[in-house]
Amino acid sequence: MSSKRTVLALAILLMLLAGGCGSPQTPAPPTSLPATPTRTQLIAPPTQLPATQTPAPTLTPSAVPTYTPTVIPTPTSSNLVLLEERSIGAYTIRLWQPVPGTGMYNQATIHREGQPEITVDAVTAIHDLPAGLTGDGSPDIWFETFAGGSRCCAGTVAYDLGTVPTKVLDILQEPDYYGTGSGTFQDLDGDGSLEFITRDPLRGIPCSGPAVKVILQYLPGQGYVGASPRFAAAHADDIAVHTRGAEEQVELSRDGYKCGVYELIVDYLYSGQVDRAWGELQRLYLGSDLEQFRAQLQQAVNQGRFYVPGAGANP
C-alpha cells in the first residue's frame, strides 16, 4: 500500500514538473540601443551662426609698447614738451619743444602770476640779464630766434621784466641780408643801459646783400631805436677797414664797380658824418655816374630801418 502511494506521489510530481516547463514564456522587451553611427554621421556639420551674430575677433599678440614723452599742456598748445625752466625774479621762463611730428620750432613762455602768459616763437637760445637792458634795475631777458632755411631768418626779441613784462626789442633778419636780425648788447656810453649792435639791410645798392652796422639805444616808452650818430666812435673800426678796401679797389671803380666803396660811404652816413661821406665818395669812386651813385646811396640809407640822419653827438 505504501509503495502505491509512493509511486502516485512521484507521478504527480513529474506531471507538475512537466507542466511548468511547457508553460508559455513571456518574451523579454527589446533592448533600445542606438544604432552604431556610420563614418559620415561621426562628422558634425559646421555650426551656423545667426545672421545678427558676428564671430569673435581673432586674438593677435600685443604690440610692443613704445616710449611716449610726458606732455605738459600750455596755454598755447598741448603738443609741447618742457625742455628747460628758469626763474628770473618773479618770472618763470620755460622753453618748450614740439612733440615729434607736430611742429618744427621751439617756443618760450614768460609767466608771472596775475599776468597774461607771453609766447615767443622759434626760440634757439635764452639769455637772462640780471643787471638789465634798460638801466631801471629790473632783470631782463632776450631770446635768439631762427625760422626758415639757408637764406633766412635769425631774430632777436627782448623783454624788460619789470612789474609788467614789456617788449623792448623785436627784429628779424631780412632774407639774403645776413646779420640783420642778430647782434650783441653792450653798454657803449657807461650809463647802465645796454645798446644793441646789429646790421641794417640796404636795398637798391647793386652788390650782394648790402648792409651796414647800426647802433640801437633804449629809450623809455619807445624801446630800442636807431642811434648810430650818437655812437660814431663805434663805427671807427669798420671805417678803417673799409677805407683800406676802397683804396685798393679804386681803379676798378672807373668802370662803374661800386661794391668796393659803398661800405665806407654808408658807414659815414649812418654815423652822422655826412660831409665826410661825400668827400670820400668823390675821392674813391671814379666812375662817370658819380652823381647817380650818390643819389642811389642816399636813397638806400633813407630806407634803412634804423637810419637817423644828422651829425653825431659823440663823433
HULINDA-V337244 format. One record per backbone hydrogen bond with DSSP energy under -1.0 kcal/mol. CO is the residue of the C=O (numbers start at 0). NH is the residue of the N-H. Records with the same first field share a line. If there is no record, write none. Layout:
CO=NH + NH
This chain:
0=4
1=5
2=6
3=7
4=8
5=9
6=10
7=11
8=12
9=13
10=14
11=15
12=16
13=17
14=18
15=19
16=20
17=21
30=32
49=52
76=73
78=98
79=71
80=96
83=94
85=92
87=90
90=87
91=110
92=85
93=108
94=82 + 83
95=106
96=80
98=101
105=122
106=95
107=119
108=93
109=117
110=91
111=114
117=109
119=107
121=145
124=143
126=141
128=131 + 139
132=193
138=160
139=128
140=158
141=126
142=156
143=123 + 124
144=154
150=175
152=146
153=172
154=144
155=170
156=142
157=167 + 168
158=140
159=161 + 165
165=159
167=223
168=157
170=155
173=176
176=179
183=196
185=187 + 194
194=185
195=215
196=183
197=213
199=211
204=206
209=201
211=199
213=197
214=226
215=195
216=224
218=221 + 222
222=218
224=216
226=229
227=230
228=313
230=233
231=234
232=235
234=238
235=239
236=240
237=241
238=242
239=243
240=244
241=245
242=246
243=247
244=248
250=253
251=254 + 256
252=255
257=260 + 261
260=264
261=265
262=266
263=267
264=268
265=269
266=270
267=272
268=271
271=273
272=276
273=277
274=278
275=279
276=280
277=281
278=282
279=283
280=284
288=292
289=293
290=294
291=295
292=296
293=297
294=298
295=299
296=300
297=301
298=302
300=303
313=232
